[in-house]
Amino acid sequence: MFSFSINTGSKKTLYSDLLTTLKELLSEEGDPIANMANTAALIWTYMPDLNWVGFYRAIRSYLILGPFQGKVACVKIPYGRGVCGTAAATGRIQCVRDVHTYPNHISCDPSAASELVIPIRGRQNQILAVIDLESPTMGRFDTEDVEGCSRLMEVLGRFLG
């Protein structure tokens, strides 16, 4: 069993503690689905003000639902569609203050107001998946969240392929 302490006092401390904990969790397991599941649970447990966090795996020209925490989700997203599909198609982080104004937005959960999607690259720099974080609060995600979650996904990517 794992034993770790995560301080949620400031975002800087939170992301530092999450990174240390994630490295420990990943070092114990080689299965990519198990690692995505534990990563989603870790973020869900300690990041405040989320209503969904999970992964979409890159399979051919689609994103297919992977491990997540939250309500039932969309299963298959074509590249280029919605926030997740745009992140996968462009390879760029999408930080959306108001999903209701985002062109092509896919609304799996109408209570979501803001979204952060980060492409996860493997050892060969290919996109393996994206992580999708959603919040019911408009403008929930800022540059600290983008930077902190990006570092987490860089580490995870090394364990996915």
C-alpha positions as CSV (number, residue, x, y, z in Angstrom):
1,M,0.0,0.0,0.0
2,F,1.1,3.5,-0.7
3,S,1.6,6.1,2.0
4,F,2.1,9.7,0.9
5,S,1.2,13.2,2.0
6,I,-0.1,15.9,-0.3
7,N,-0.3,19.5,0.9
8,T,-3.1,21.4,-0.9
9,G,-2.2,24.8,0.7
10,S,-0.9,26.4,-2.5
11,K,-0.8,25.3,-6.2
12,K,3.0,25.2,-6.2
13,T,3.1,22.8,-3.2
14,L,0.2,20.8,-4.5
15,Y,1.8,20.1,-7.9
16,S,5.2,19.4,-6.3
17,D,3.6,16.9,-4.0
18,L,1.5,15.4,-6.8
19,L,4.6,15.0,-9.0
20,T,6.6,13.2,-6.2
21,T,3.6,10.9,-5.5
22,L,3.0,10.2,-9.1
23,K,6.6,9.1,-9.7
24,E,6.3,6.7,-6.7
25,L,3.0,5.3,-8.0
26,L,4.3,4.8,-11.5
27,S,7.6,3.2,-10.5
28,E,5.6,0.3,-9.0
29,E,3.6,-0.6,-12.1
30,G,4.2,-1.1,-15.9
31,D,0.6,-1.4,-17.1
32,P,-0.5,1.7,-18.9
33,I,-4.2,1.4,-18.0
34,A,-3.4,0.9,-14.3
35,N,-1.1,3.9,-14.4
36,M,-3.8,6.1,-16.0
37,A,-6.3,4.9,-13.5
38,N,-4.1,5.7,-10.5
39,T,-3.2,9.1,-12.1
40,A,-6.9,10.0,-12.6
41,A,-7.7,8.9,-9.0
42,L,-4.7,10.9,-7.6
43,I,-5.7,14.1,-9.4
44,W,-9.4,13.6,-8.6
45,T,-8.7,13.2,-4.9
46,Y,-6.4,16.2,-4.4
47,M,-7.2,18.8,-7.0
48,P,-10.1,21.0,-5.9
49,D,-13.1,22.1,-7.9
50,L,-13.2,19.3,-10.5
51,N,-16.3,17.5,-11.8
52,W,-14.4,15.1,-14.1
53,V,-10.9,14.0,-14.8
54,G,-9.8,11.2,-17.1
55,F,-8.0,10.0,-20.1
56,Y,-8.9,9.5,-23.8
57,R,-6.5,7.1,-25.5
58,A,-5.3,7.9,-29.1
59,I,-6.4,5.0,-31.3
60,R,-6.2,5.6,-35.0
61,S,-8.1,8.8,-35.8
62,Y,-10.1,8.7,-32.6
63,L,-9.8,9.3,-28.9
64,I,-11.3,6.4,-27.0
65,L,-12.4,6.7,-23.3
66,G,-9.9,5.5,-20.8
67,P,-9.7,5.5,-17.0
68,F,-11.6,8.4,-15.4
69,Q,-13.2,9.7,-12.3
70,G,-16.6,11.4,-12.5
71,K,-19.9,11.0,-14.3
72,V,-20.4,8.7,-17.3
73,A,-18.5,10.2,-20.3
74,C,-18.4,10.3,-24.1
75,V,-16.8,7.1,-25.4
76,K,-15.4,8.1,-28.8
77,I,-14.2,11.5,-30.0
78,P,-12.8,12.1,-33.5
79,Y,-9.6,14.1,-33.8
80,G,-10.4,17.7,-34.4
81,R,-13.7,17.7,-32.6
82,G,-14.3,19.4,-29.2
83,V,-11.6,20.4,-26.8
84,C,-10.1,16.9,-26.5
85,G,-10.1,16.2,-30.2
86,T,-8.5,19.6,-30.9
87,A,-5.7,18.9,-28.4
88,A,-5.1,15.5,-30.1
89,A,-5.2,16.9,-33.6
90,T,-2.9,19.9,-32.9
91,G,-0.7,18.4,-30.2
92,R,-1.3,21.5,-28.2
93,I,-2.7,22.1,-24.7
94,Q,-6.2,23.5,-24.6
95,C,-7.1,25.6,-21.6
96,V,-10.7,26.8,-22.0
97,R,-12.1,29.4,-19.7
98,D,-15.7,28.9,-20.9
99,V,-16.5,25.7,-22.7
100,H,-19.9,27.1,-23.8
101,T,-18.2,29.5,-26.1
102,Y,-15.7,26.9,-27.5
103,P,-16.5,26.1,-31.2
104,N,-17.3,22.4,-31.6
105,H,-17.5,21.8,-27.9
106,I,-18.8,18.3,-27.0
107,S,-21.0,18.5,-23.9
108,C,-20.8,15.2,-22.1
109,D,-21.7,16.9,-18.8
110,P,-23.7,20.1,-19.0
111,S,-22.4,21.2,-15.6
112,A,-18.8,21.6,-16.9
113,A,-17.9,25.3,-17.4
114,S,-14.1,25.2,-18.0
115,E,-11.7,22.6,-19.3
116,L,-8.0,21.8,-19.4
117,V,-6.8,19.1,-21.9
118,I,-3.2,18.1,-22.2
119,P,-1.8,15.8,-24.9
120,I,0.4,13.0,-23.5
121,R,3.4,12.0,-25.6
122,G,5.3,8.8,-25.5
123,R,9.0,8.2,-25.8
124,Q,8.9,8.6,-29.6
125,N,7.0,11.9,-29.2
126,Q,3.8,10.4,-30.5
127,I,0.5,11.4,-28.9
128,L,-0.7,8.4,-26.8
129,A,-3.6,10.0,-25.0
130,V,-4.9,13.2,-23.6
131,I,-5.9,14.0,-20.0
132,D,-9.1,15.9,-19.7
133,L,-9.9,17.9,-16.5
134,E,-13.3,19.6,-16.2
135,S,-14.6,22.0,-13.6
136,P,-18.1,23.5,-12.9
137,T,-16.4,26.8,-12.3
138,M,-15.8,29.2,-15.1
139,G,-12.1,30.1,-15.5
140,R,-11.0,27.4,-13.0
141,F,-7.7,26.6,-14.8
142,D,-4.7,29.0,-15.0
143,T,-1.1,29.0,-16.0
144,E,-0.1,27.2,-12.8
145,D,-2.5,24.4,-13.6
146,V,-1.3,24.2,-17.2
147,E,2.4,24.0,-16.0
148,G,1.7,21.7,-13.1
149,C,-0.4,19.2,-15.1
150,S,2.0,19.3,-18.0
151,R,4.8,18.2,-15.8
152,L,2.6,15.4,-14.4
153,M,1.8,14.2,-18.0
154,E,5.4,14.4,-19.1
155,V,6.2,11.9,-16.4
156,L,3.2,9.7,-17.1
157,G,4.0,9.7,-20.9
158,R,7.3,7.9,-20.1
159,F,5.4,5.1,-18.5
160,L,2.8,4.7,-21.3
161,G,5.0,4.0,-24.2
